[in-house]
Amino acid sequence: MQFDRKDLGNEQLIQFYRSLLLPRMIEEKMLVLLRQGRISKWFSGIGQEAIAVGATLALQPDEWVMPLHRNLGVFTSRHMPLSKLFKQWQGSQDGYSNARERSFHFGNKDHHICGMISHLGPQLAIAAGVALAAKLKGEQKVSLAFSGEGGTSEGDFHEALNTAAVWDLPVIFLIENNGYGLSTPVSEQYRCKDLVDRARGYGMGGVKIDGNNILSVYDTIKGVREYCIREQKPYLIECETFRMRGHEEASGTKYVPPHLFEEWEKKDPVKTFEQWLLQEHVLDEERIGRIRENIKEYIEVELAMAQESSPVQVSTERELADVYAPVPDTDVPDVGLADDENKKELRLIDAVKEGLDQSMQQHPNLVLMGQDIAEYGGAFKITEGFVEKYGKARVRNTPICESAIVGIALGLSLEGYKGMVEMQFADFVSVGFNQIVNNLAKIHYRWGHAADVVIRMPTGAGVGAGPFHSQSNEAWFTHTPGLKVVYPATPEDAKGLLIAAINDPNPVMFFEHKALYRSVSGGVPDIYYETPIGKARQVQTGSDISIITYGSGVHWATQYAAAHPDISLDIVDLRTLLPLDYDAIRASVERSGKVVILHEDTLTGGIGGEISAWISEHCFSILDAPVIRCASLDTPVPFSIDLENNFLAKARLDACVQKLLAY
């Protein structure tokens, strides 16, 4: 192996050696602890240390890194306290994730490391989002995301690289090609000769290097970093290496031909660099021995400190409290304080637009992203005129890649930006589902960083749009702790809830019913105000039957009430589906004793089942009849208007009410 020191002095080379040796010796200790049962799992990076260490040393300390399982060298090279890392790996509460995460599934903002999730690919888009933040701020920074060769088969790899190229983002994508994705060899992963060849297809530069040569890795990353900043473009690096142990220790290595271990043992990144330093008289055997002894002593001292951790203290209250980031107090007035005399008549779509417009004025760090939202103004023209008013840097057309854009929004939030992602139709969110339910929703609980992202979801049927442009999929997200799910029914609430959602540092799924966009109007205050998230609205009070509903169901219920003045209906507009306003639900049940839960979503698995179960569990003694769910048919949404009318829950509302009246 050829090492080129270039302008590196002896002391810097020795520091590189220490940085390379430290994760190797930590890993050797961890394997002992694993056999002793003191840790439960370990993903070994032995044989690959030069990549993580060399890349991290080439970056500035305040540049974000998105590591994976085998990148211990990133954490040690960022000088994270080893005792706290040991606590993390042992599942201690005073580690980096409050005992909520395993091994390297954690991050830390102080060290500019973003914790991975097991799905691997989503890390790449987050790095692109951080790079976008640097570009918007005019900072001379890059971000760097690791990927294994197996992860390059994921759609997230394509989406992130394509978007980074289209948006000219200063981000480095680094592939650690170690030959195997768990047990699957590269011959079964891809057909191109080299993965770096894919860079050309995205219109970006790329290079393949020896990933076991720390000086080659360092020099390459350093040069690529300068290129990305100077040219404001992304770059792809493929590092050739080998994994000397199993995917994780339990999986073993029987699937690897023995001769590969013999070949790669000769290329060991620690041993070869050590031999070169001896050959160049930078180090001698005596000093190497002292360095190793110092590191061994350091590891033992830090491990002893980690053993002093207290047992995990279980607190249900704390666990629930940490799902969401605290919402800061603001001086934004509540909708209830708005002056009725200063209201204007707006359609729901215009109220959404006004709320978004005022939020853009209020938050210079708010960035809008979505397909066709710039010059075209979006599929529903909500952002029409915004690009002229706020510029293309903040009103960004995206490629058709929902997963990457959600990930980019998360990356922006790491750097203090607010992101709004418009799904062209709520149906298309399925393509970005993983980023939402596993990245956005869990990040605060996992390692304390908020995901300041709002995802706008044009939703619902009633417009003859068929199965893929009409779904009510809000229940997909009400099952996910960490998300907030908002669904306004009136223009006033649409504006106020959108402003509240953007002010909230937590990820909010904001549903807007397409059929209500231009069919529903109402008075909307001129001022910048909030409608509180998590609070239902009492539409009207009654004593015969409660109708608990939201979205289009609110209008079906009020129309039904107007057509049946002899029935005293108590109508509650939930407005927020996660978290639910259980106090308002209970109060309505107390007034009537009989309940219809009405929603446009299909019956099975809809949120009506959850609300019904809660009422039965907590309000059983005040019920005068079983809780009735009135929902749409358990079929896809049909295209034909006649079929769609039959599909919708509205067609069964009268039967449900009459059933309760007769009970």
C-alpha positions in Angstrom: 0.0 0.0 0.0 1.4 3.4 -1.0 1.0 6.3 1.4 1.6 9.9 0.3 2.1 12.3 3.3 2.1 15.4 1.1 2.4 18.3 3.4 1.5 16.5 6.6 4.1 16.8 9.4 5.2 14.1 11.7 3.0 15.1 14.7 0.0 15.3 12.4 0.7 11.8 11.1 1.1 10.5 14.7 -2.2 12.1 15.5 -3.8 10.3 12.6 -2.4 7.1 13.9 -3.8 7.6 17.3 -7.2 8.5 15.8 -7.1 5.3 13.7 -5.9 3.0 16.5 -8.5 4.3 19.0 -11.6 2.9 17.4 -9.8 -0.4 16.7 -8.8 -0.9 20.3 -12.3 0.2 21.5 -13.8 -2.4 19.2 -11.5 -5.1 20.5 -12.7 -4.3 24.0 -16.3 -4.2 23.0 -16.0 -7.8 21.6 -14.8 -8.9 25.0 -17.7 -7.1 26.7 -20.1 -8.7 24.2 -18.8 -12.2 25.1 -19.2 -11.3 28.8 -22.8 -10.3 28.2 -22.2 -6.6 29.2 -23.5 -5.3 25.9 -26.2 -6.9 23.8 -25.2 -6.3 20.2 -22.2 -4.9 18.2 -21.7 -3.9 14.6 -18.0 -4.2 13.9 -16.1 -1.8 11.7 -12.8 -3.6 12.1 -11.0 -3.3 8.8 -12.9 -0.1 7.7 -11.7 2.4 10.3 -9.7 4.5 7.8 -12.8 5.7 6.1 -14.7 7.0 9.1 -11.6 8.5 10.7 -10.1 10.0 7.5 -13.4 11.5 6.4 -14.1 13.1 9.8 -10.6 14.5 10.2 -10.9 16.1 6.8 -14.1 18.0 7.8 -14.6 21.0 10.1 -16.0 20.1 13.5 -19.2 22.0 12.8 -20.0 20.2 9.6 -22.7 17.5 9.9 -21.9 13.9 9.4 -24.6 11.2 8.9 -22.9 7.9 9.9 -24.1 4.3 9.9 -23.4 1.1 11.9 -19.7 0.8 11.3 -18.5 4.4 11.7 -17.2 4.4 15.3 -14.3 6.5 14.0 -16.7 9.4 13.3 -17.7 9.5 17.0 -14.2 9.2 18.4 -12.7 11.6 15.9 -15.3 14.2 17.0 -14.0 13.7 20.6 -17.2 12.5 22.1 -16.6 11.4 25.7 -15.8 7.7 25.6 -17.4 7.1 29.0 -20.7 8.4 27.7 -20.4 6.3 24.5 -19.9 3.2 26.7 -23.0 4.2 28.6 -24.9 4.4 25.3 -23.7 1.0 24.1 -24.6 -0.5 27.5 -28.1 1.0 27.4 -27.6 3.3 30.3 -30.0 6.2 30.9 -27.2 8.7 30.9 -25.9 7.8 27.5 -26.9 9.8 24.5 -30.4 8.5 24.1 -31.8 8.0 27.6 -31.6 4.2 27.1 -34.0 4.5 24.2 -31.7 3.5 21.4 -29.0 1.0 20.6 -25.4 1.1 19.4 -25.1 3.9 16.8 -28.7 4.9 16.4 -28.3 8.2 18.1 -27.1 11.7 17.3 -25.8 14.8 19.0 -26.1 18.3 17.8 -23.1 19.6 19.8 -20.9 17.2 17.8 -22.8 17.6 14.5 -23.6 14.0 14.2 -27.1 12.9 13.0 -28.2 9.5 14.3 -29.1 6.8 11.8 -32.2 4.8 11.5 -32.1 1.1 10.4 -33.4 1.9 7.0 -30.0 3.3 6.0 -30.9 5.3 2.9 -32.8 8.2 4.6 -29.5 9.5 6.0 -28.6 10.7 2.5 -31.5 13.1 2.1 -30.9 14.6 5.6 -27.3 15.4 4.5 -28.7 17.1 1.5 -31.0 19.2 3.7 -28.1 20.3 5.9 -26.2 21.2 2.8 -29.2 23.3 1.6 -29.2 25.1 4.9 -25.5 26.0 4.5 -26.3 27.2 0.9 -29.2 29.4 2.1 -27.0 30.8 4.9 -24.1 31.5 2.6 -21.8 29.4 4.8 -18.7 27.7 3.5 -19.7 24.2 4.7 -20.4 20.8 3.4 -22.3 17.8 4.9 -21.3 14.2 4.5 -23.4 11.1 4.5 -22.2 7.5 4.6 -23.8 4.6 2.7 -22.9 1.0 2.3 -22.9 -0.6 -1.1 -26.1 -2.3 -0.2 -27.8 1.0 0.6 -27.2 2.2 -2.9 -29.9 -0.1 -4.1 -32.5 1.8 -2.1 -34.7 4.5 -3.7 -33.5 7.0 -1.1 -30.0 6.8 -2.7 -31.3 7.8 -6.1 -33.7 10.5 -4.7 -31.1 12.1 -2.5 -28.3 12.2 -5.2 -30.7 13.4 -7.9 -32.1 16.2 -5.8 -28.6 17.3 -4.5 -27.5 17.5 -8.1 -30.5 19.4 -9.3 -30.3 21.9 -6.5 -26.5 22.2 -6.6 -26.0 21.3 -3.0 -22.5 21.0 -1.3 -22.9 17.5 0.0 -20.5 14.5 -0.1 -22.0 11.1 -0.5 -19.5 8.4 0.6 -20.0 4.8 -0.2 -18.2 2.2 2.0 -18.1 -0.7 -0.4 -17.1 -3.6 1.8 -18.3 -6.4 -0.5 -21.3 -7.6 1.4 -24.7 -6.4 2.5 -25.0 -8.7 5.5 -24.4 -11.9 3.5 -25.4 -10.7 0.0 -22.3 -10.2 -2.1 -21.9 -7.2 -4.5 -22.5 -9.6 -7.5 -26.1 -9.8 -6.3 -26.4 -6.1 -5.5 -25.7 -4.3 -8.7 -24.4 -4.8 -12.3 -22.4 -1.7 -12.9 -18.6 -2.2 -12.7 -18.1 0.4 -10.0 -20.7 2.2 -8.0 -19.0 5.5 -8.6 -20.0 5.2 -12.2 -23.5 6.2 -11.2 -22.3 9.7 -10.4 -22.2 10.5 -14.1 -25.8 9.7 -14.4 -26.7 12.4 -11.8 -24.4 15.0 -13.4 -22.0 15.0 -10.5 -18.3 14.2 -10.1 -17.2 11.0 -8.5 -14.0 9.0 -7.6 -13.2 5.6 -6.4 -10.4 5.3 -3.8 -8.7 2.8 -1.5 -10.8 3.0 1.6 -8.1 1.3 3.7 -5.5 4.1 3.2 -6.2 6.8 5.7 -4.0 9.4 3.9 -5.8 8.7 0.6 -9.2 9.0 2.4 -8.2 12.2 4.2 -6.7 13.9 1.1 -9.6 13.0 -1.1 -12.3 14.2 1.3 -10.3 17.4 2.0 -10.0 18.1 -1.8 -13.7 17.1 -2.5 -14.8 19.4 0.4 -13.0 22.3 -1.2 -14.6 21.5 -4.6 -18.1 21.2 -3.2 -17.8 24.6 -1.4 -16.2 26.3 -4.4 -18.5 24.9 -7.1 -21.5 24.5 -4.8 -22.1 21.0 -6.1 -22.4 17.5 -4.7 -19.8 14.7 -5.1 -19.8 10.9 -4.9 -16.9 8.9 -3.4 -16.7 5.1 -3.4 -14.3 3.7 -0.9 -13.2 0.1 -1.5 -12.8 -1.8 1.8 -13.7 -5.0 3.5 -15.6 -6.1 6.6 -13.4 -8.4 8.6 -16.2 -9.5 10.9 -19.9 -10.3 10.5 -22.6 -7.8 9.7 -23.1 -8.0 13.5 -21.4 -10.5 15.7 -24.2 -13.0 15.9 -24.4 -13.4 12.1 -20.8 -14.7 11.7 -18.8 -14.9 8.5 -19.2 -18.4 7.2 -20.7 -17.0 3.9 -17.4 -15.3 3.1 -14.7 -17.3 1.2 -11.6 -17.7 3.5 -9.2 -16.4 0.9 -10.8 -12.9 1.0 -9.9 -12.6 4.7 -6.3 -13.6 3.8 -6.1 -11.0 1.1 -7.7 -8.1 3.1 -5.7 -8.9 6.2 -2.6 -7.7 4.2 -4.5 -4.4 3.6 -5.5 -3.9 7.3 -5.7 -0.1 7.6 -4.2 0.1 11.1 -1.3 -2.3 10.5 -0.3 -1.0 7.1 -0.3 2.6 8.3 1.7 1.6 11.4 4.3 -0.3 9.2 4.6 2.8 7.0 5.2 5.1 9.9 7.9 2.8 11.2 9.5 2.6 7.7 9.4 6.4 7.5 10.9 6.7 11.0 7.9 8.8 12.1 7.4 6.3 14.9 9.5 3.6 16.5 8.4 0.4 18.2 8.8 1.9 21.7 6.6 4.9 21.0 4.0 2.7 19.3 4.0 0.6 22.5 3.5 3.7 24.6 0.6 4.9 22.4 -1.1 1.6 22.6 -0.7 1.5 26.4 -2.0 5.0 26.8 -5.1 4.2 24.7 -5.6 1.0 26.6 -5.5 2.9 29.9 -7.8 5.5 28.6 -10.4 2.9 27.5 -10.2 1.2 30.9 -10.6 4.5 32.8 -13.5 5.6 30.7 -15.1 2.1 31.0 -14.8 2.2 34.7 -16.6 5.6 34.7 -19.3 4.1 32.6 -19.9 1.3 35.1 -20.9 3.9 37.7 -24.2 4.6 35.9 -27.3 4.1 37.9 -29.9 1.6 36.9 -32.5 2.8 34.4 -35.2 4.7 36.2 -38.5 4.1 34.5 -40.9 7.0 34.4 -44.0 6.8 32.2 -44.6 10.5 32.6 -41.1 11.3 31.3 -41.4 8.8 28.4 -44.7 10.4 27.2 -43.4 13.9 27.7 -40.3 13.4 25.5 -42.3 12.2 22.5 -42.8 15.8 21.5 -40.5 18.8 21.7 -41.9 21.6 23.9 -43.8 24.2 22.1 -42.4 27.6 23.0 -44.7 30.3 24.3 -45.4 33.0 21.7 -47.3 36.3 21.7 -49.3 35.1 18.7 -53.0 35.7 19.6 -55.4 32.8 19.8 -58.3 32.7 17.3 -60.7 33.3 20.2 -59.1 36.7 20.8 -59.4 37.8 17.1 -61.7 40.8 16.5 -64.9 39.6 14.8 -65.3 43.0 13.1 -62.0 42.6 11.3 -62.9 39.4 9.5 -63.2 38.9 5.8 -65.0 36.2 3.8 -62.6 33.7 2.5 -62.8 30.3 0.8 -60.9 27.6 2.7 -58.2 27.5 0.0 -57.7 31.3 0.3 -57.4 30.9 4.1 -54.7 28.3 3.7 -52.9 30.6 1.3 -53.1 33.6 3.7 -51.9 31.5 6.6 -48.9 30.3 4.6 -48.2 33.8 3.3 -48.3 35.4 6.7 -46.1 32.6 8.0 -43.5 33.3 5.3 -43.4 36.9 6.4 -43.2 36.0 10.1 -40.4 33.3 9.6 -37.6 34.2 7.2 -36.2 30.7 7.9 -39.3 29.0 6.5 -38.7 27.1 3.3 -41.5 25.8 1.1 -40.9 22.6 -1.0 -43.1 20.7 -3.4 -43.8 19.6 -6.9 -44.7 22.6 -9.2 -45.2 25.0 -6.3 -43.0 27.8 -7.6 -43.9 29.5 -10.9 -46.9 27.2 -11.5 -48.2 27.9 -8.0 -48.9 24.2 -7.1 -51.6 21.9 -8.3 -54.2 23.9 -6.5 -52.6 27.3 -6.9 -52.1 27.9 -3.2 -48.5 29.2 -3.6 -49.2 31.2 -6.8 -47.3 34.4 -6.7 -45.1 33.2 -3.8 -41.9 32.7 -5.9 -42.1 36.4 -7.0 -42.6 37.5 -3.5 -40.1 35.3 -1.6 -37.7 34.0 -4.2 -36.8 30.6 -5.5 -34.5 29.9 -2.6 -37.5 29.7 -0.3 -40.2 28.5 -2.7 -38.6 25.4 -4.3 -39.9 23.2 -7.0 -38.8 19.6 -6.3 -38.2 16.6 -8.4 -40.8 13.9 -8.0 -39.2 12.3 -5.0 -41.3 12.6 -1.8 -39.0 10.7 0.4 -35.9 12.8 -0.3 -37.9 16.1 0.1 -39.2 15.0 3.6 -35.6 14.0 4.5 -34.3 17.4 3.2 -36.8 19.1 5.4 -35.5 17.2 8.4 -32.0 18.2 7.4 -33.0 21.9 7.3 -34.5 21.6 10.8 -31.1 20.4 12.1 -29.8 23.8 11.2 -32.7 25.8 12.6 -34.9 26.1 9.5 -38.6 25.4 9.3 -39.7 23.2 6.4 -43.1 23.0 4.7 -43.5 20.1 2.2 -46.6 20.1 0.0 -47.7 16.7 -1.1 -49.3 17.3 -4.5 -52.0 14.8 -3.3 -52.2 13.2 0.1 -52.2 9.8 -1.7 -48.6 10.3 -2.8 -47.3 10.5 0.8 -47.0 6.7 0.8 -43.7 7.2 -1.2 -42.3 9.2 1.6 -43.8 7.2 4.5 -40.6 5.9 6.0 -39.1 9.3 6.4 -42.2 10.6 8.2 -43.0 7.7 10.6 -39.5 6.6 11.3 -37.4 9.8 11.0 -39.5 12.8 11.6 -41.7 11.3 14.2 -39.1 9.6 16.4 -36.1 11.9 16.3 -37.0 14.0 19.4 -37.7 10.9 21.5 -34.6 9.2 20.3 -32.0 12.0 20.8 -33.7 15.2 21.6 -33.7 17.1 18.3 -37.0 18.5 17.0 -38.2 17.9 13.4 -39.6 21.4 12.6 -41.6 20.2 9.5 -45.1 20.7 8.3 -46.4 18.4 5.5 -49.5 19.7 3.7 -51.8 17.0 2.5 -54.6 17.9 0.0 -56.9 15.0 0.7 -60.4 13.5 0.4 -63.0 12.4 -2.1 -66.1 14.0 -3.5 -64.5 15.3 -6.7 -64.6 12.2 -8.9 -60.8 11.8 -8.8 -60.7 8.0 -8.4 -58.6 5.7 -6.2 -55.2 7.5 -6.2 -56.3 11.1 -5.8 -59.1 10.7 -3.2 -57.9 8.7 -0.3 -58.4 9.7 3.3 -55.2 8.4 4.9 -55.0 10.4 8.1 -55.3 7.2 10.2 -52.0 6.1 8.8 -50.4 8.8 10.9 -52.6 9.0 14.0 -51.0 5.6 15.0 -47.5 7.2 15.0 -46.3 8.8 18.3 -44.3 11.9 17.6 -46.5 13.3 14.8 -49.3 15.8 15.2 -52.2 15.4 12.8 -54.4 18.4 12.0 -57.5 18.5 9.9 -59.4 21.8 9.6 -63.0 22.0 8.4 -63.5 25.8 8.2 -61.5 28.7 6.6 -60.9 30.3 10.0 -59.4 27.1 11.4 -57.5 26.4 8.2 -55.6 29.6 8.6 -55.1 29.5 12.3 -54.2 25.8 12.5 -51.7 26.2 9.7 -50.0 29.1 11.5 -50.0 27.0 14.7 -48.5 24.0 12.8 -45.7 26.1 11.4 -45.0 27.7 14.8 -44.9 24.2 16.4 -41.4 22.7 16.4 -42.8 19.1 16.0 -43.7 17.4 12.7 -47.3 18.2 11.7 -49.4 16.4 9.1 -51.8 19.1 7.9 -54.8 17.7 6.0 -56.7 20.0 3.6 -59.9 18.6 2.0 -59.8 19.3 -1.7 -63.6 19.3 -2.0 -63.8 22.0 0.6 -61.1 24.2 -0.9 -63.6 26.2 -3.1 -67.0 25.1 -1.8 -66.7 26.4 1.8 -66.4 30.0 2.8 -66.4 31.8 6.1 -65.2 34.8 8.1 -61.4 34.8 8.7 -59.5 37.3 10.8 -57.1 39.6 9.0 -54.5 39.2 11.7 -51.8 36.6 12.2 -53.3 34.2 14.7 -53.3 30.6 15.9 -56.0 28.1 16.3 -54.7 25.8 19.1 -53.6 22.4 18.1 -55.2 19.7 20.2 -58.4 21.6 20.9 -61.7 20.6 19.4 -64.4 23.1 18.4 -68.0 22.9 19.6 -70.1 23.4 16.4 -73.4 23.3 18.1 -74.8 21.8 21.4 -77.6 19.3 21.6 -79.0 16.6 23.9 -80.3 13.7 21.6 -77.2 12.5 19.8 -73.5 13.6 19.6 -71.8 13.6 16.2 -68.1 13.6 16.7 -66.4 14.3 13.4 -63.9 16.4 11.4 -63.1 17.6 7.9 -66.0 17.1 5.4 -67.9 15.3 8.2 -68.5 18.6 9.9 -70.4 19.9 6.9 -72.3 16.7 6.5 -73.3 16.9 10.1 -74.4 20.5 10.0 -76.3 20.0 6.8 -78.1 17.0 8.4 -78.9 19.0 11.5 -80.4 21.8 9.4 -82.5 19.3 7.5 -83.7 17.6 10.8 -84.5 20.4 13.3 -86.5 18.0 15.4 -83.3 16.1 16.4 -81.1 17.9 19.0 -77.6 17.2 17.7 -74.4 17.9 19.6 -71.7 18.4 16.9 -68.0 18.4 17.8 -65.3 19.2 15.2 -62.2 17.5 16.4 -59.9 19.7 14.3 -56.8 17.8 15.6 -56.7 14.0 15.4 -53.3 13.6 17.2 -53.4 14.5 20.0 -57.2 14.1 20.5 -59.2 16.5 22.7 -60.6 13.8 25.1 -62.1 16.5 27.4 -64.3 17.7 24.5 -65.3 14.2 23.6 -66.3 13.3 27.1 -68.3 16.6 27.5 -70.2 15.8 24.4 -71.0 12.3 25.5 -72.2 13.6 28.8 -74.7 16.0 27.0 -76.3 13.3 24.9 -75.4 9.8 26.0 -75.6 8.6 22.4 -72.7 8.9 19.9 -72.1 8.7 16.2 -68.5 9.0 15.1 -68.5 10.3 11.6 -65.5 10.3 9.2 -64.9 10.1 5.5 -62.1 7.5 6.0 -63.0 3.9 5.5 -64.5 2.0 8.5 -61.8 -0.6 9.3 -58.8 1.0 10.9 -60.2 4.5 10.8 -59.7 6.7 13.8 -63.4 6.2 14.7 -62.5 2.8 16.1 -60.0 4.4 18.5 -62.4 7.1 19.6 -65.2 4.5 20.0 -62.9 2.3 22.1 -61.9 5.3 24.3 -65.5 6.3 24.9 -66.5 2.7 25.8 -63.6 2.5 28.2 -63.9 5.9 29.9 -67.5 6.9 29.4 -69.4 3.6 29.6 -71.5 4.6 32.6 -72.9 7.7 30.8 -73.7 5.9 27.5 -77.4 5.2 26.7 -76.6 3.2 23.6 -73.6 1.6 21.8 -71.2 3.9 20.0 -72.0 3.9 16.3 -69.3 4.5 13.6 -70.4 6.0 10.4 -67.6 5.7 7.8 -67.0 5.2 4.1 -67.1 1.7 2.6 -64.1 -0.6 3.0 -63.2 -0.3 -0.7 -60.9 1.9 -2.7 -62.4 5.2 -3.7 -64.3 4.7 -7.0 -64.1 7.1 -9.9 -67.8 7.2 -10.9 -69.7 10.0 -9.1 -72.6 7.6 -8.5 -70.3 5.0 -7.0 -68.4 7.6 -5.0 -71.6 9.0 -3.5 -72.5 5.5 -2.3 -68.9 5.0 -1.1 -68.9 8.1 1.2 -70.0 7.9 4.8 -72.6 10.7 4.2 -74.8 8.1 2.5 -75.2 6.2 5.7 -75.4 9.1 8.2 -79.2 9.1 8.4 -79.4 5.3 9.0 -76.9 5.6 11.8 -78.8 8.5 13.5 -82.1 6.7 13.2 -80.6 3.6 14.6 -79.5 5.5 17.7 -82.8 7.3 18.1 -84.7 4.0 18.1 -82.3 2.4 20.6 
